[in-house]
Amino acid sequence: MNEKGLVTAAEKLFAEADKNKDGRLDEKELIEALNKFLAPPPGGPPPGGGRFGPPGGPPAAPPGGQPGAPKPAEKERSQEGR
């Protein structure tokens, strides 16, 4: 799609959403347009609530903090060598 095609599509979506034809989208019109445009797939949202990422949220950090962070015993050993 080129820029002209994108602008044409956006103008069409705006015209459909502007129910009172005042050239602006009020809160209700915007919410209705977004719900229509970003509607869940047929049959409802996927398992896990339809959020981005894996079902149940992101994996928990391992003991000791962030992934790749040294474990407490490794921290102690590295400080002893100073």
N, C-alpha and C positions, 0 to 999 in steps of 0.2 A: 504494500500500500504506500502510495506517495503522500506528500503533505496535503495536496489538494483533496485527495480522497479522505484523509483523516479529518480535515476541517469540515468537509461536507457531512461526514458521519456524525461528528460532534454537533453540528448545527441541527441535524435531524433529531438527535437525541434530546437536545435542549428544547427544541420546538415541541416535542412530545411531552416533556416534563413540565413546560410552562403552561399549566392548565388555564390560568386566567389571562394569558397572553399579554402580560405587562412588561415583558422583556427581562424579567428577573425571576430567580427561583427563590421562593420563601422557604423556610425550614421544612414545612410539610411537603412541598413539591420536591425538594431535594431528597428528603428521606424516602419518599415514594419512588423516585427515580433510581436511587442507589439500591433500594430493595429489589426493584425490578431488574436492574442491570447486574447486580451481584447476588441474585437469588441462589439458594442452595440447589444442588442437582435434583432431578426427579427422584422421588423416594426419600427425600430428606437428607440431612447432613450425614457424612460418614461416621463410623464409630469413633468415639473420642471427642465428640462435640463439634467437629468441623473446623477446628483450629489448625493453624499452620504447625507443622512439625509432627513428630510421632505421637500416636495416641497416648494419652496420659501425661503429656508434656515432655520436656527434654530430660535426658538421663541425669541421674544424680551424680554429683562430683564424687570421686573416690575418696576414701579416708585420707585426710591430710590436705584437703583443699581442692584446687583446680586440677583438671587432668594434666598430667605431666609435671606437677609440682612434686618436689621431694617429700618423701614420707618423713614423719617426725624423727625416726632413728637416723635417716640419712642426713637430716639437718644437723643433728647433734655431732655426727662423725665429721661433717665438713667444718663445723665450728671448732672442734678439738684440734684440727690440723693447722689452725691459724697461729 
